[in-house]
Amino acid sequence: MGDYPEASRKAAELAHCAFIDLNTMSIEIVKALGTSKSSEAYVDGLHSNTFGGYLFSRCIVEGIRKANLDIVRYITSDAGTFDSMHPKPLPDEFKMPIDPRVPLPSPPGYPTRISRQ
């Protein structure tokens, strides 16, 4: 990480814009999930997969709320809240495919692959 987290915070201050500290939140998520479950949020230990992307998008929503940005009004009430120190859902409860390259089984009566022409 080096100086990047602090440099990004400083850049936000200089630009007089909101700063959402995804670095700290991602560290909290990894610690909360533990070694075995946190590995399920990443493709290669660095880049997130669908599950990790979901968790980080929830962090962004919470950051928007905490910063009280104008776009907060577009967050629907059913979005709920998210605590990066107690992330939910856990990987085994996540309903989207962990890897979008691996298709979910099709329901009976539906084609297994849809071709786009």
Biotite code that builds the C-alpha atoms (Angstrom):
import biotite.structure as struc

atoms = struc.array([
    struc.Atom([0.000, 0.000, 0.000], chain_id="A", res_id=1, res_name="MET", atom_name="CA", element="C"),
    struc.Atom([2.769, 2.414, 0.832], chain_id="A", res_id=2, res_name="GLY", atom_name="CA", element="C"),
    struc.Atom([1.698, 6.042, 0.999], chain_id="A", res_id=3, res_name="ASP", atom_name="CA", element="C"),
    struc.Atom([-1.292, 5.607, -1.310], chain_id="A", res_id=4, res_name="TYR", atom_name="CA", element="C"),
    struc.Atom([-4.064, 5.618, 1.372], chain_id="A", res_id=5, res_name="PRO", atom_name="CA", element="C"),
    struc.Atom([-2.806, 8.831, 2.965], chain_id="A", res_id=6, res_name="GLU", atom_name="CA", element="C"),
    struc.Atom([-2.073, 10.429, -0.409], chain_id="A", res_id=7, res_name="ALA", atom_name="CA", element="C"),
    struc.Atom([-5.629, 9.738, -1.586], chain_id="A", res_id=8, res_name="SER", atom_name="CA", element="C"),
    struc.Atom([-7.048, 11.238, 1.609], chain_id="A", res_id=9, res_name="ARG", atom_name="CA", element="C"),
    struc.Atom([-4.848, 14.328, 1.124], chain_id="A", res_id=10, res_name="LYS", atom_name="CA", element="C"),
    struc.Atom([-5.925, 14.635, -2.534], chain_id="A", res_id=11, res_name="ALA", atom_name="CA", element="C"),
    struc.Atom([-9.580, 14.623, -1.457], chain_id="A", res_id=12, res_name="ALA", atom_name="CA", element="C"),
    struc.Atom([-8.850, 17.371, 1.078], chain_id="A", res_id=13, res_name="GLU", atom_name="CA", element="C"),
    struc.Atom([-7.018, 19.474, -1.502], chain_id="A", res_id=14, res_name="LEU", atom_name="CA", element="C"),
    struc.Atom([-9.892, 19.048, -3.964], chain_id="A", res_id=15, res_name="ALA", atom_name="CA", element="C"),
    struc.Atom([-12.456, 19.827, -1.240], chain_id="A", res_id=16, res_name="HIS", atom_name="CA", element="C"),
    struc.Atom([-14.351, 16.632, -1.954], chain_id="A", res_id=17, res_name="CYS", atom_name="CA", element="C"),
    struc.Atom([-15.627, 13.712, 0.077], chain_id="A", res_id=18, res_name="ALA", atom_name="CA", element="C"),
    struc.Atom([-13.304, 10.848, 0.879], chain_id="A", res_id=19, res_name="PHE", atom_name="CA", element="C"),
    struc.Atom([-14.557, 7.289, 1.284], chain_id="A", res_id=20, res_name="ILE", atom_name="CA", element="C"),
    struc.Atom([-11.851, 5.254, 2.991], chain_id="A", res_id=21, res_name="ASP", atom_name="CA", element="C"),
    struc.Atom([-12.211, 1.946, 1.167], chain_id="A", res_id=22, res_name="LEU", atom_name="CA", element="C"),
    struc.Atom([-8.708, 0.954, 2.216], chain_id="A", res_id=23, res_name="ASN", atom_name="CA", element="C"),
    struc.Atom([-9.622, 0.903, 5.907], chain_id="A", res_id=24, res_name="THR", atom_name="CA", element="C"),
    struc.Atom([-12.999, -0.701, 5.237], chain_id="A", res_id=25, res_name="MET", atom_name="CA", element="C"),
    struc.Atom([-11.451, -3.464, 3.094], chain_id="A", res_id=26, res_name="SER", atom_name="CA", element="C"),
    struc.Atom([-8.945, -4.224, 5.857], chain_id="A", res_id=27, res_name="ILE", atom_name="CA", element="C"),
    struc.Atom([-11.835, -4.428, 8.344], chain_id="A", res_id=28, res_name="GLU", atom_name="CA", element="C"),
    struc.Atom([-13.705, -6.817, 6.033], chain_id="A", res_id=29, res_name="ILE", atom_name="CA", element="C"),
    struc.Atom([-10.670, -9.104, 5.624], chain_id="A", res_id=30, res_name="VAL", atom_name="CA", element="C"),
    struc.Atom([-10.086, -9.161, 9.393], chain_id="A", res_id=31, res_name="LYS", atom_name="CA", element="C"),
    struc.Atom([-13.764, -9.823, 10.113], chain_id="A", res_id=32, res_name="ALA", atom_name="CA", element="C"),
    struc.Atom([-14.053, -12.648, 7.583], chain_id="A", res_id=33, res_name="LEU", atom_name="CA", element="C"),
    struc.Atom([-10.769, -14.266, 8.570], chain_id="A", res_id=34, res_name="GLY", atom_name="CA", element="C"),
    struc.Atom([-8.234, -15.901, 6.282], chain_id="A", res_id=35, res_name="THR", atom_name="CA", element="C"),
    struc.Atom([-10.384, -18.687, 4.854], chain_id="A", res_id=36, res_name="SER", atom_name="CA", element="C"),
    struc.Atom([-13.543, -16.697, 4.136], chain_id="A", res_id=37, res_name="LYS", atom_name="CA", element="C"),
    struc.Atom([-11.806, -13.486, 3.008], chain_id="A", res_id=38, res_name="SER", atom_name="CA", element="C"),
    struc.Atom([-10.028, -15.425, 0.250], chain_id="A", res_id=39, res_name="SER", atom_name="CA", element="C"),
    struc.Atom([-13.494, -16.066, -1.208], chain_id="A", res_id=40, res_name="GLU", atom_name="CA", element="C"),
    struc.Atom([-13.831, -12.320, -1.912], chain_id="A", res_id=41, res_name="ALA", atom_name="CA", element="C"),
    struc.Atom([-10.832, -12.196, -4.249], chain_id="A", res_id=42, res_name="TYR", atom_name="CA", element="C"),
    struc.Atom([-9.805, -13.731, -7.549], chain_id="A", res_id=43, res_name="VAL", atom_name="CA", element="C"),
    struc.Atom([-6.065, -13.552, -6.926], chain_id="A", res_id=44, res_name="ASP", atom_name="CA", element="C"),
    struc.Atom([-5.657, -12.099, -3.447], chain_id="A", res_id=45, res_name="GLY", atom_name="CA", element="C"),
    struc.Atom([-5.785, -8.564, -4.801], chain_id="A", res_id=46, res_name="LEU", atom_name="CA", element="C"),
    struc.Atom([-8.674, -8.156, -7.272], chain_id="A", res_id=47, res_name="HIS", atom_name="CA", element="C"),
    struc.Atom([-12.191, -8.747, -6.006], chain_id="A", res_id=48, res_name="SER", atom_name="CA", element="C"),
    struc.Atom([-14.659, -11.165, -7.522], chain_id="A", res_id=49, res_name="ASN", atom_name="CA", element="C"),
    struc.Atom([-18.445, -10.733, -7.509], chain_id="A", res_id=50, res_name="THR", atom_name="CA", element="C"),
    struc.Atom([-18.716, -11.355, -3.759], chain_id="A", res_id=51, res_name="PHE", atom_name="CA", element="C"),
    struc.Atom([-15.887, -8.930, -2.953], chain_id="A", res_id=52, res_name="GLY", atom_name="CA", element="C"),
    struc.Atom([-17.318, -6.362, -5.342], chain_id="A", res_id=53, res_name="GLY", atom_name="CA", element="C"),
    struc.Atom([-20.649, -6.600, -3.563], chain_id="A", res_id=54, res_name="TYR", atom_name="CA", element="C"),
    struc.Atom([-19.006, -6.041, -0.171], chain_id="A", res_id=55, res_name="LEU", atom_name="CA", element="C"),
    struc.Atom([-17.019, -3.059, -1.442], chain_id="A", res_id=56, res_name="PHE", atom_name="CA", element="C"),
    struc.Atom([-20.081, -1.544, -3.112], chain_id="A", res_id=57, res_name="SER", atom_name="CA", element="C"),
    struc.Atom([-21.826, -1.736, 0.262], chain_id="A", res_id=58, res_name="ARG", atom_name="CA", element="C"),
    struc.Atom([-18.847, 0.139, 1.760], chain_id="A", res_id=59, res_name="CYS", atom_name="CA", element="C"),
    struc.Atom([-19.283, 2.850, -0.845], chain_id="A", res_id=60, res_name="ILE", atom_name="CA", element="C"),
    struc.Atom([-22.980, 3.198, -0.005], chain_id="A", res_id=61, res_name="VAL", atom_name="CA", element="C"),
    struc.Atom([-22.099, 3.581, 3.681], chain_id="A", res_id=62, res_name="GLU", atom_name="CA", element="C"),
    struc.Atom([-19.405, 6.108, 2.774], chain_id="A", res_id=63, res_name="GLY", atom_name="CA", element="C"),
    struc.Atom([-21.958, 8.130, 0.809], chain_id="A", res_id=64, res_name="ILE", atom_name="CA", element="C"),
    struc.Atom([-24.264, 8.090, 3.828], chain_id="A", res_id=65, res_name="ARG", atom_name="CA", element="C"),
    struc.Atom([-21.546, 9.103, 6.294], chain_id="A", res_id=66, res_name="LYS", atom_name="CA", element="C"),
    struc.Atom([-20.338, 11.921, 4.022], chain_id="A", res_id=67, res_name="ALA", atom_name="CA", element="C"),
    struc.Atom([-23.980, 12.970, 3.479], chain_id="A", res_id=68, res_name="ASN", atom_name="CA", element="C"),
    struc.Atom([-23.349, 13.458, -0.222], chain_id="A", res_id=69, res_name="LEU", atom_name="CA", element="C"),
    struc.Atom([-26.146, 14.827, -2.411], chain_id="A", res_id=70, res_name="ASP", atom_name="CA", element="C"),
    struc.Atom([-26.618, 11.403, -4.003], chain_id="A", res_id=71, res_name="ILE", atom_name="CA", element="C"),
    struc.Atom([-27.607, 9.933, -0.627], chain_id="A", res_id=72, res_name="VAL", atom_name="CA", element="C"),
    struc.Atom([-31.214, 10.719, -1.548], chain_id="A", res_id=73, res_name="ARG", atom_name="CA", element="C"),
    struc.Atom([-31.042, 8.017, -4.238], chain_id="A", res_id=74, res_name="TYR", atom_name="CA", element="C"),
    struc.Atom([-30.202, 5.275, -1.751], chain_id="A", res_id=75, res_name="ILE", atom_name="CA", element="C"),
    struc.Atom([-33.446, 3.444, -1.139], chain_id="A", res_id=76, res_name="THR", atom_name="CA", element="C"),
    struc.Atom([-34.616, 2.630, 2.364], chain_id="A", res_id=77, res_name="SER", atom_name="CA", element="C"),
    struc.Atom([-34.530, -1.104, 1.629], chain_id="A", res_id=78, res_name="ASP", atom_name="CA", element="C"),
    struc.Atom([-30.763, -0.904, 0.999], chain_id="A", res_id=79, res_name="ALA", atom_name="CA", element="C"),
    struc.Atom([-30.245, -1.430, 4.708], chain_id="A", res_id=80, res_name="GLY", atom_name="CA", element="C"),
    struc.Atom([-26.971, -0.693, 6.428], chain_id="A", res_id=81, res_name="THR", atom_name="CA", element="C"),
    struc.Atom([-23.547, -2.300, 6.218], chain_id="A", res_id=82, res_name="PHE", atom_name="CA", element="C"),
    struc.Atom([-20.848, -2.684, 8.850], chain_id="A", res_id=83, res_name="ASP", atom_name="CA", element="C"),
    struc.Atom([-17.431, -3.524, 7.407], chain_id="A", res_id=84, res_name="SER", atom_name="CA", element="C"),
    struc.Atom([-16.401, -4.940, 10.786], chain_id="A", res_id=85, res_name="MET", atom_name="CA", element="C"),
    struc.Atom([-19.320, -7.402, 10.633], chain_id="A", res_id=86, res_name="HIS", atom_name="CA", element="C"),
    struc.Atom([-19.906, -7.984, 6.889], chain_id="A", res_id=87, res_name="PRO", atom_name="CA", element="C"),
    struc.Atom([-23.035, -9.739, 5.763], chain_id="A", res_id=88, res_name="LYS", atom_name="CA", element="C"),
    struc.Atom([-23.747, -11.840, 3.838], chain_id="A", res_id=89, res_name="PRO", atom_name="CA", element="C"),
    struc.Atom([-20.977, -14.350, 4.355], chain_id="A", res_id=90, res_name="LEU", atom_name="CA", element="C"),
    struc.Atom([-19.640, -16.128, 1.250], chain_id="A", res_id=91, res_name="PRO", atom_name="CA", element="C"),
    struc.Atom([-21.804, -19.237, 1.743], chain_id="A", res_id=92, res_name="ASP", atom_name="CA", element="C"),
    struc.Atom([-24.918, -17.009, 2.038], chain_id="A", res_id=93, res_name="GLU", atom_name="CA", element="C"),
    struc.Atom([-24.152, -14.949, -1.075], chain_id="A", res_id=94, res_name="PHE", atom_name="CA", element="C"),
    struc.Atom([-26.658, -15.617, -3.854], chain_id="A", res_id=95, res_name="LYS", atom_name="CA", element="C"),
    struc.Atom([-24.847, -14.206, -6.899], chain_id="A", res_id=96, res_name="MET", atom_name="CA", element="C"),
    struc.Atom([-22.215, -16.316, -8.646], chain_id="A", res_id=97, res_name="PRO", atom_name="CA", element="C"),
    struc.Atom([-18.797, -15.817, -7.002], chain_id="A", res_id=98, res_name="ILE", atom_name="CA", element="C"),
    struc.Atom([-17.218, -15.812, -10.456], chain_id="A", res_id=99, res_name="ASP", atom_name="CA", element="C"),
    struc.Atom([-19.299, -14.397, -13.340], chain_id="A", res_id=100, res_name="PRO", atom_name="CA", element="C"),
    struc.Atom([-17.403, -16.661, -15.744], chain_id="A", res_id=101, res_name="ARG", atom_name="CA", element="C"),
    struc.Atom([-19.101, -19.668, -14.136], chain_id="A", res_id=102, res_name="VAL", atom_name="CA", element="C"),
    struc.Atom([-22.798, -19.669, -15.057], chain_id="A", res_id=103, res_name="PRO", atom_name="CA", element="C"),
    struc.Atom([-25.483, -20.580, -12.557], chain_id="A", res_id=104, res_name="LEU", atom_name="CA", element="C"),
    struc.Atom([-27.573, -23.623, -13.448], chain_id="A", res_id=105, res_name="PRO", atom_name="CA", element="C"),
    struc.Atom([-30.592, -22.714, -15.560], chain_id="A", res_id=106, res_name="SER", atom_name="CA", element="C"),
    struc.Atom([-34.056, -23.348, -14.144], chain_id="A", res_id=107, res_name="PRO", atom_name="CA", element="C"),
    struc.Atom([-35.961, -26.264, -15.735], chain_id="A", res_id=108, res_name="PRO", atom_name="CA", element="C"),
    struc.Atom([-37.416, -25.319, -19.097], chain_id="A", res_id=109, res_name="GLY", atom_name="CA", element="C"),
    struc.Atom([-34.894, -22.531, -19.741], chain_id="A", res_id=110, res_name="TYR", atom_name="CA", element="C"),
    struc.Atom([-31.972, -22.771, -22.163], chain_id="A", res_id=111, res_name="PRO", atom_name="CA", element="C"),
    struc.Atom([-28.587, -23.459, -20.584], chain_id="A", res_id=112, res_name="THR", atom_name="CA", element="C"),
    struc.Atom([-26.953, -20.834, -22.762], chain_id="A", res_id=113, res_name="ARG", atom_name="CA", element="C"),
    struc.Atom([-28.421, -17.771, -24.426], chain_id="A", res_id=114, res_name="ILE", atom_name="CA", element="C"),
    struc.Atom([-26.657, -16.777, -27.601], chain_id="A", res_id=115, res_name="SER", atom_name="CA", element="C"),
    struc.Atom([-26.459, -13.114, -28.523], chain_id="A", res_id=116, res_name="ARG", atom_name="CA", element="C"),
    struc.Atom([-26.566, -12.394, -32.201], chain_id="A", res_id=117, res_name="GLN", atom_name="CA", element="C"),
])
